[in-house]
Amino acid sequence: MEQKKISITLPEDIANNIDMLSADLHISASSLIESVVKMYLAERRRIENKANLKKGYLEMAEINLSIAEECFNSDQATQDAYEHFLMGCE
C-alpha cells in the first residue's frame, strides 16, 4: 500500500502520550496513529451500519404490521366461517 505523508498539529500533552505509548509498544508514532485511526474508522462504520439497520427496521415495521394485520383479518374470517359452519352442524 502506498504511503502518504501528512503533517498534523496536536496539543503537547497528546503528542507526549503518543511518544510514550509508541516507545512502550516498540512501534513508531506513525504506526500507533495509523492503528488508532483504523480502529476509529472501523468503529464509526459499525455505528453507521447499526444506525442504517435501525432505520431500515423502523421503515419495515409499518409494512410488516400491515401484512400481519391482513393475515390476521384473513385468518379471523376463515375462523368465523368455520365456527359458523360448525354451529350449523349441531
MONOR-V638002 format. One record per pair of residues at least 24 apart in sequence whose ideal C-beta (glycine too) atoms are under 6 Angstrom apart, sorted by sequence separation. I is the first residue (numbers start at 1). J is the second residue. D is the distance in whole Angstrom. If there is no record, write none. Layout:
BEGIN
i=I j=J d=D
i=I j=J d=D
END
This chain:
BEGIN
none
END
